[in-house]
Amino acid sequence: MREYPDNRTFVASSAKPVDVVKVLKSSGAEIALNYLPVGSAEATIYYAECCLEAGVSLINCIPVFIASDPVWAKRFADKGIPLVGDDVKSQVGATIVHRTLAKLFEDRGAKIDRTYQLNTGGNTDFLNMLNRTRLKFKKFPKPNPSNPSLRNAFHLKIFTSARATMCHGKMIIKSLLSEIEGRGFANVALNLEVRLSVEDSPNSAGVAVDAIRCSQNRPARERSKDRSTPCPPI
């Protein structure tokens, strides 16, 4: 990201690395919150290992599969360490709006023929996702953002999903343009368009706070040094 203006980017620090496990233990930290840039797969795995060694809960807010990976989930569960994730959704963001509207079509008996979700603008992490090798991590968990809510998923065809472009002068606000084409009663055509403008960082912060509360409110025996009872991932 060095080719972009300094006030729009993040680059690797020149500071000397620390012993992460040692810092987690000495600081008395109970929860580690992973908000690394999208695509930070190796770093996320490293910090997950550190959390396991330090006995610290992990909340993974980015689209790298940790909590949803059965192997990782078992490792945390076996040690009784809470694990929450992956890829935090915004309180009212593009994916949840798109998913809710698609679910509305199903609930009302309408058929979806085509739909798309196009995101433009956004914060520094969207600039980061212009590197397509990093964007693949964001696209993989959400190629069909409405699918979990639809029993008849074959009616849904996403032809554009989670694309991000940077617009000059509009660097913080992310805009969603979503369209759903379908058919209602008597096969009559329906077309729904929605536009949403949000600032991503605070929009996801409230959801992350809920995840912290969820992790902190685990049974007292799991907050103690007794790790004998498995703690399921969330």
Secondary structure by P-SEA (a helix, b strand, c coil): ccccccccccccccccccaaaaaaaaacccbbbbbccccaaaaaaaaaaaaaaabbbbbbcccccccccaaaaaaaaaacbbbbbccccccccaaaaaaaaaaaaaaacccccccccccccccaaaaaacccccaaaaaaaccccccccccccccccccccbbbbbbcccccbbbbbbbbbbccccbbbbbbbbbbbbbccccaaaaaaaaaaaaaacccccccccccbbbbcc
